[in-house]
């Protein structure tokens, strides 16, 4: 569903409809994989010299440092959208969209220069 080139290595990372982040080798084979979410697709992935970010349905972002691999879950840092945008939550900290039956969705990601 989405793809990004890793700076420096030339490797490709992709997000799948089954919630996986895959790293592809030069022979077009999957060399590493990580399940980001068990039931929701990955719609957005971005890579820069600072690291890799992936997100999708469910409102969860995963961030990897530049020296980490998308397959190394220990190097990843999860970020929940409800913690970033308080307007998405009610007075009890619950995501408003989850209360209505919908999950927040990450559709695009990008790294800002110098941020």
Buried (B, 14 or more C-beta within 10 A) or exposed (E): EBEBEBEEEEBBBBBBEBBBBBBBEEEEEEEBBBEBBEEBBBBBBBBBEBBBBBBBBBBBBBBBEEEBBBBEBEBBEEBBBBEEEEEBBEEEEEBEBBEEEEBBBBEEBEBEEEE
